Amino acid sequence: MNTGTTSKRCGCRRPDTGKLWGSKCPKLRRGNSWNPNHGVWQYQIELPARADGRRRPLRRGGFANQTDAAEVLRQINEALAVCEPGEAGDLTRIGDLIETAVNADHPIPAAADVRRRLYAAETFDSVPDVAELLTMFMTSRSKKIKPGTRRSYQGHIDNHLVPHLGRRRADRLRTGQIEAMYEAIEERNDRILVFRASPDPAKRREVKGQRKVGLATQHRILATLRTAYNWAMKRGLVAVNPAKLVELASAKAPKKLVWTDERITEWKRTGKLPEGIMVWTPEQTGVFLDHLIACQDRLYALYHLIAYRGLRRGEACGLHRTEYDRFGKKITIAWQITQFGWEPRLERPKTDDSYDDVPLDAETVAVLDAHLVQQRRERLAAGPRWVETGLFFTTATGKALHPAEVTDHFYHRAAQAGLPPIGLHGLRHGAATINLAAGVDMKVVQDLLRHSSITVTSDLYTSVLPDLAFDAAEKAAARVPRKRHLKAVS
């Protein structure tokens, strides 16, 4: 490629012909060096041809020294080098950018700016802010990622990245500003936990519908930002990725802890929750379900199903009547209701492991049958206001339940029952512990919860109930045949 040349010329005219001397004027040099007091420097380069094929020679002068002219020429060549080999169309576009800048007496576009204009999904006259960068990223990737991943990215962007970082210029985002976002997230988490566990109903109402952002989700938010910036770097939008330098605590699954009498006493004394995901004992779960029956709660069957068979919240809300086989004593997990921000959406399960049959015990079958009778009564009472969705659990007029409202209702009823606080997902954890306490094999519990591997189930639940370890020790000791036993020392 032609890299251009620099030369010196002046406006003197030849005395014999009256024509310009140009670069041949004898006053331009003093012996073997240039005369600093005569003439000006210029550069000349052949830009890529225009789209119609016409040549595009570029020459500009008026520079006081050769260094300044050579610097502009270097900038032009650096901009042209952005183009991938063999991409004639891109070379033409770069030539257009350079020619437009020179004709307007603007600086030559920097290589990073050329990359952005050439390869970005959208064209900006200035560096975009973080919100615009994330929009460009999602636009370019929308057809290349799975719907679930796209939904996850968009949730991280809408709920966290844009509110905290969106107005900052993308190339000026710093690691400290990202860390400040996480500090704000943790402050909100602490507030939700404290208010949710408060005996003051006004404080509990204040955080109604709000969910804490767990450490695993925090890691996924950072991964979304890091991926977006990697995408932007490849297109010259930014030079560095500040998200790569952010360090978060390890995203190991929090320890599951049972609400023992000692922990309840300490919680009531200090108002602080233990460090971990809290789970009710089977007895506490029974108190909760008995309280729902006493209240004639219309969603009793939903919470019973989660507590006994370990469904996820979205799976219970998305269960259809056609997926209930009362004679086969099973339900099929084929749908779930998820939240996109606040908006609920009916979708298929995210993984193949989640799409499966769940066996039912006789009591749960009776509970589900009773719920269908109740739903038929509600349909008759609603009349023309009834909305037929085919869902098993609905509002009193047949509409889909909002998952967040199901959670809030759970918190309300649990507080009414005088129970220590757990998350609704804690009922699912409780289902595992109830089955393990009953001596159900770990592999059976894995199948019930539809975990991807037995390791996941074992890591989560082996030590969750204090009584399980003692029960296992007693059973092991009983397997040893003995004729003599030492008497307990009094």
C-alpha positions, 0 to 999 in steps of 0.5 A, spaced: 500 500 500 502 507 498 504 510 505 505 517 502 510 522 502 512 528 505 515 534 501 517 542 502 515 547 497 514 554 496 510 560 492 516 563 489 515 564 481 521 563 476 524 569 473 524 567 466 517 563 466 513 566 471 511 559 473 511 556 481 518 553 483 514 549 487 519 544 490 525 546 486 526 553 489 533 554 490 531 558 496 528 551 500 535 549 501 542 551 505 547 547 502 545 540 504 540 542 509 533 545 509 532 552 510 527 553 516 526 560 514 523 559 507 517 554 504 512 550 508 511 542 508 506 538 505 504 530 505 501 526 499 498 520 499 493 516 495 487 514 499 483 508 497 479 509 491 472 511 492 466 507 491 465 509 484 472 507 482 475 514 482 482 515 484 483 519 490 489 523 491 490 527 497 495 532 498 495 538 504 500 543 506 502 549 510 506 545 515 511 549 519 516 542 519 517 535 516 515 532 523 508 535 523 506 533 516 509 526 517 505 525 523 499 526 520 501 521 514 502 516 520 495 517 523 492 516 516 496 510 515 494 507 522 487 509 520 487 505 514 491 499 517 484 498 521 481 494 515 482 487 515 486 484 509 482 483 502 476 488 505 476 493 499 469 495 501 472 497 508 478 500 505 473 505 501 469 507 508 475 508 511 478 513 505 471 516 506 472 518 513 479 520 512 477 525 506 471 528 510 475 529 516 481 533 512 476 537 508 472 539 514 479 541 517 478 536 523 483 531 526 484 524 522 480 519 526 484 515 531 484 508 529 480 506 535 474 511 532 475 508 525 474 501 528 468 503 532 465 506 526 467 501 521 464 495 525 460 497 531 452 495 530 451 503 530 454 509 529 456 514 534 459 521 533 462 520 540 464 515 544 457 511 547 456 511 554 455 504 558 448 504 557 449 505 549 454 500 549 450 495 552 444 496 547 449 495 541 452 489 544 445 486 545 443 488 538 449 484 535 448 478 539 440 477 539 440 472 534 446 468 536 445 467 543 439 462 546 433 466 549 434 464 556 441 467 556 439 473 552 433 474 558 439 473 563 443 478 560 437 483 559 435 482 566 442 484 569 443 490 564 436 493 566 436 491 573 443 493 575 448 495 570 444 501 567 441 504 573 448 504 576 453 505 571 449 507 564 450 514 564 458 513 564 462 514 558 464 507 556 471 508 555 472 512 562 468 506 566 473 504 572 474 498 576 472 502 582 465 504 579 463 497 578 465 495 585 461 501 588 455 498 584 456 491 588 457 495 595 450 498 593 447 491 591 450 489 598 447 494 602 440 493 599 441 486 600 442 487 608 436 492 608 431 486 605 434 481 610 433 486 616 426 488 614 424 481 612 425 478 618 423 484 622 417 483 627 414 490 624 409 489 619 410 496 616 418 494 615 416 487 612 411 491 607 416 496 605 420 490 602 414 486 599 416 484 592 423 485 593 429 480 592 436 480 594 441 479 589 445 473 591 453 472 590 452 467 584 447 472 581 452 477 582 458 473 578 453 473 573 452 480 572 459 481 572 460 476 567 455 480 562 459 486 563 465 483 562 462 479 555 459 486 553 466 489 554 470 484 550 465 485 544 466 492 545 474 492 545 474 487 538 470 493 535 475 498 538 469 502 542 474 501 548 481 500 549 480 496 556 475 491 560 475 494 567 470 488 569 476 484 568 479 487 574 473 486 579 474 481 584 468 478 588 467 473 593 467 465 591 460 464 588 460 457 592 453 455 594 451 458 601 451 453 607 444 450 608 442 451 616 436 448 619 432 453 624 434 449 631 431 452 637 438 455 639 438 459 632 431 461 633 433 464 640 439 468 638 435 470 632 429 473 637 434 476 641 439 480 636 434 480 630 440 477 626 439 472 621 444 466 621 449 466 615 446 461 610 440 459 607 435 457 612 431 451 612 425 449 616 425 442 620 419 437 618 415 440 624 416 447 622 414 445 615 408 442 618 406 448 623 406 452 616 401 447 612 397 446 618 396 454 619 394 455 611 389 450 612 386 453 618 386 460 614 383 456 609 388 459 604 386 458 597 393 457 595 394 451 600 395 446 595 401 450 591 405 450 598 404 443 599 406 441 593 413 445 593 414 442 601 412 435 599 415 434 592 420 440 592 418 444 586 421 450 584 416 456 585 416 458 577 415 450 576 409 450 581 406 457 578 407 454 571 404 447 572 398 446 567 392 441 569 393 437 563 400 435 566 397 432 572 396 425 572 392 423 578 391 415 576 398 415 575 400 419 581 405 424 578 405 431 575 410 433 569 414 439 569 413 442 562 412 449 563 415 455 568 413 462 569 419 466 570 420 473 571 423 478 566 424 484 571 417 484 574 414 482 567 412 474 568 413 470 562 410 462 561 416 458 558 419 451 557 424 449 563 431 452 562 434 445 562 433 438 560 434 435 567 428 440 569 423 437 564 421 431 567 415 427 571 415 428 579 412 422 583 406 424 588 404 421 594 397 419 596 396 425 600 399 430 595 394 427 590 388 428 595 390 435 596 391 436 588 384 433 587 381 438 592 384 444 589 381 442 582 374 442 586 376 449 589 378 451 582 371 449 579 367 453 584 371 459 583 370 458 575 363 458 576 363 464 581 367 468 576 362 467 571 364 471 564 370 474 568 374 467 568 380 467 564 382 460 561 389 459 562 389 452 563 394 453 569 393 449 575 394 454 580 391 461 578 388 467 581 380 467 583 379 469 576 383 464 572 389 469 571 396 466 572 399 467 578 405 472 579 411 469 582 413 475 586 406 475 589 406 468 591 413 469 595 410 475 598 404 471 600 408 466 603 412 471 607 405 473 610 403 467 612 409 464 615 410 470 619 402 469 621 404 462 623 410 465 628 415 461 624 422 464 623 423 466 616 426 462 610 425 464 603 420 460 599 425 456 595 427 454 602 420 449 602 424 446 596 430 445 600 425 442 606 422 437 601 429 434 600 431 434 608 424 431 609 425 425 604 433 424 607 430 424 614 425 419 612 431 415 610 430 416 602 436 414 598 440 420 596 439 418 588 432 418 589 432 425 592 436 427 586 431 425 581 425 428 585 429 435 585 431 434 578 439 436 579 444 435 574 448 430 578 448 426 585 454 431 587 449 437 587 444 433 591 449 431 596 453 437 597 447 441 598 443 436 603 447 431 607 449 435 613 443 440 613 439 436 618 442 435 625 438 429 627 440 426 620 447 424 622 445 422 629 440 417 626 445 414 621 450 413 627 444 409 630 442 405 624 450 403 623 451 401 630 444 397 630 447 393 624 453 390 628 450 384 632 452 384 639 451 379 645 454 384 650 453 391 651 456 395 657 451 399 661 451 406 661 455 409 667 451 413 672 
